[in-house]
Amino acid sequence: MEKLSTEQYLQATDFLKSKARPLEKALFEFEFEDGSREQVLEVLKVYQNEDGGFGNGLEPDFRCEASSALATTIGLQHLIRIGADESEPMVQKAIQYAIDTFDEEKMGWEIVPEEVETAPRAIWWNYGGDWPWGNPSAEMTGLLLHYKGLVPEEFLEKLTAHAVAYINEEATNDFHELQCLVKLMKELPAEEAEKIVARVQEIAHHSVTTDPEKWHDYCLLPLQVVSSPMFFLYEDFKEIIPANIQHLASTQAEDGSWKPTWSWGRFEDIWETAKQEWSGVLTLDNLRVLRAFD
C-alpha cells in the first residue's frame, strides 16, 4: 500500500503551521506533536458565542457570526477529539445550546439560522433549505449521547429512538447525511447501533464513490467514511481503500496542502479566504486518515 513520503508529510506540516488557521495548527500540534490541549481550547473559544453555540465562520463556507447547529457539531467534535469532558465549560455551554435550540416539531435542529443569509457564503447555504433530517440532527444526537451526563435522560431516550426509526424508515442516500449517520454510529450503545447497521451499510454502498475516475470531483471518498481499519464499514470498502490512499498521496498540492474540490460561485474575494481555510481543514483530515492506515 502506497504511503505518504516523509517529504510530503513535512510539506503538509509546514502548510498547517504557516498557512492554516490557528485552529487547525493547534489541533495538528495537539494530535501529532504532543501539543497543548489548552491552546486548542483557547483558539476554539473564538468561535463560540454567548449563547453557547458555535459560529463565526467555524464552517468556512458560511461566514455569519450567529450560532448554528452545524457549526456547533463541528465545535463539539473538536472538543471530543482533545478529550474535553463534561466538566469543561465550553462543552457545557454547547450542549445547553443544543438543548435550547431543539425543535420539538422537527424532532431535531435547523441546520443554519436565518442570519446565514446576511453574510458571505457558498451558493447552497440558504435558510430553510430542504436538508434531510440526519444532517445535522443525527450527528447532534450522537454528540448528546457522548455528553449524556449533561442531557435530560428522558429527552435523550426519545431522541435516540427517533433517530433509529428515522434511519431505518426515511434516511436518504445523500452523502452528507451518511457522514452524520456514521458519526452517530460511533456514539450509539451497541444494542441501538445493531438496529441500524444494515441500513447504514446499504446507504454507504449507494453514497460512497468507488470509481477512481470520479475522485477529482466533489464526492464522498471511501476514506471520508472509513476513517480507520477498525471502523465497521472497513470490510465493505477494503478492496478500494489502497487506491484511495494512493489518490490522496498523488493529489497533494505543491504547497503541501489538499485543496477543496468545490467553489462558492459568488463572493469570489471572500471565497479565496475560505478556500485557504478549507485547505487547512482538508490537510489535517487527510493526515489523520493516512496515519490511521499507517
N, C-alpha and C positions, 0 to 999 in steps of 0.2 A: 504494500500500500504506500502510495506516494506521501511524502511528508513535506511540511514547510521547511525550507532550508534555514540555517542559522542566520544567514544574511537577510532573508525575508522577514524573519522574526524581529531582528534588530531594526529593520526599516519600519515595521509596524509599531514597535516600541517607541521609536523616535517620533513617529507621527502622533501617537497618543500623548506623548509628553510635551510636544511642542505646538501641535496644531488642533488637537481635540479640545472640547470643552473641559473646564476644570473638573466637572463631574466624572466624565469618562476617564480622565487622567487619574483622579483619586481612586476610582473603582479599580482601574488597572493596577495601580500600585498596591492596593489592598489585596487583590486576588492573586497577583503574580509575583510581588516583590515584598511581601510581608509588611505592607504599608499600614498607615494609621486608619483605624475604623472611625476615629473621631474626625479625621479630615473629611471622610465621606459624609458624615453627618453634617458637618459644617457647610459643605458645599450644597448638599441636598436641601438644607433649610431655605436656601434662596428661592426654591421653587414651591415651598409650602405657604399657603395663605392662612390668614387668621381663622378662617372657618374650618381649618384642618385639612382641607383638600389641597391637592397639588395642581398647579397651572404654570403660568409664566413661561410658556414655551418648553416645558419639560419634554413633551412630544413635539419635535421640531416642526412638524407640518402644520400646526396652528399656533399662533403667537399670542393669543389672548391671555391676559393676566388671570382671568377668573378661573376658579377651580372647575375641574371636570372629573367625571367618573373614570374616563380613560387615563388621564394624567395621574390620577390617584392610584390606579392599579400599577402604573409604572413605578411611582414612588414607593409603594409598598413592596413591590418585587425587589427593588434595590435594598430596602431595609431588611428583607428576609435574607438577601444574599450576604449581607455583612453580619448576620446573626443578631439583629436587633430584636429584643424580646418584648413582652407586654409591659415591662416597666419603663420602656423608652417613651418619653413624652411625644415624640413625632409619630410613633406608632399609635399611641392612644388618641391623638387628635385626628389622625387619618381614619382610623376605624370609626370614631364618632361621626366624622363627616359622612362616611358611607352609610351609617345607620340613619343619620338625619336626612339624607337625600334619597333614601329608598322610596320608590313609587309603588304603593300597595296595589294600585290598579294594574300596573305593568308587571308586578312581581319582580321588579328589577330596577335598573338605573338607565337614565337617559345618557347616551354616550358622551355628548358635548352639550354645553349650555348655550342659551341664546346669544351670549356675549361672543361666541365664536365668530359671528358674522360682522363684528366690529373691528376685527383685526386681520392682518395679512395671513393668508392660509392657502393650502392646496385647494384645487378646484372642487374636490369631493367633500371637503369639510364644510358642511352647512348644518344649520339647526333643523332638527325634526326629520332627518333622513330615514329611509326605510332600512334600518340596520337590524339584522337578526338578533334575537334575544341574547344569545350567548356572548355576543360582543358588545359590552364587556361584562354582562351580568354573570356569566358562568365563571369567568376569571375572578370577579369580585367575590362570588360565593366561596371560591377556594381560598381567597385571602382572609375572609372572615372565619373560615374553618381553621386556618393556620393560627389565627389570633383569637380562638374561640372563647378564651377567658374574658375577653372584653365585650362579648356579644351575648345578648339575652338568649338563653338556651332554646326556648320555645320558638323564637323567631328563626334561629339558625336551623332547627329541625324542619320547620315549614319550608324554608328557602331551599334546603338541600333536597327535600322530597320533590319540590317543584323542578329543580334543575335536572334530577334524574328522569322525571317524567317527560320533561321537555326534550331532552336529548334522545330518548327512545322514540318519541312520537312526532317531534316537529323540527329537530335540528336540520340545518341546511348543509349543502356541500360547499358553502362559502369558506375559503381557506382562512380568512381572518377569524371566523367563528371557530374553526377547528383548532387554531392556536390557543384560543381561550379554553376550549374543552380539554385540551391536553394539560393546560396549567391547572384546571380544576381536578383532573385525574390524580395529579401529584399530591393533592391535599385531602382527597376523599378517604374516609375509612374504607378498609378493604372490602367489607361486605357491600357498601354502596358502589364502589368502583366496579365491582364484579357485575353489577346490574347493567352497566353501560359500556363495558369494554368492547363487546362485539359491535355495537353501533358506532363507537368512535373509530374502531378499525375500519369499518365499512366506509365511513366518511373520509378517512385518511386516504384510502385507495382511490377515491374519487377526486380528492383535492390536491394531493401531492403530485408535483410534476416530475415524472421519472424519465422523460425524454431529454437527454443532454442537449439536443439542438435548441431547446426552448429555455435553457437555464440562463441565457443572457437577457431574457425579457423579465417583466415583472411577474413573478410566480412564486409558489411555495416550494422551496427546495427540500429534499429529503432531510438534510441536516438541520433545517429550521424546525423540524418536528422531532426527529430522533436526535436528541441532544447528547446522548452517550450510548455506549454499547449495553448499558444496564437498563435502558428505557424500554417500556413494554412493547413499543412498536418496532424495536430494532429488528426482530425476526422478519417482519413484514417487508422491510426495505434493505436488508443487509447485503443483498446482491448488488444494489446500485450505489451503496454508500462509498465504496472506494472510488468510483468515477466522480461522485460529487465532491469528495475530498480533493481529487485531482483538479476539478473545476475551480474550487476555491483557491488552490495554490497557484493556478495559472491566471486568475483574474485580478490578482493584487496589482494596484496601480504603482506607477514609478515612485510616488511619494510614500509608499508603504501602506497605504490605506486601501479599503474597499469602498467603492462609490455606490450610491443608490442607483437603481435601475429605473427610476421614475423621475418625473419633474412636475412642478406645480401647474404649469400652463398659464400663469399670471404672477404678478408681483415679482418679476424676474430678479430685481436687485436684491430683494429680501430672500428669495429662493437660494441665491448664492450662499448666503449665511447659513440657511437651513441645510443646504447640501453639504457644507463643510461639517456641520454638527452631526448630520446623519453619517458621514464618513467615519467619524469617531465612534458612533454607536455601533455601526456595522463591523468596524475593525475589531472592536472589543468582543462583540458577539462571535465573530469568526475565530478569534484566538481562543475563546472559551471552548468552542465545539472542537476545534482542532486539537486542543490539549486533552479533551475528554477521550478522543480517539487516538491519543498518543502520537 
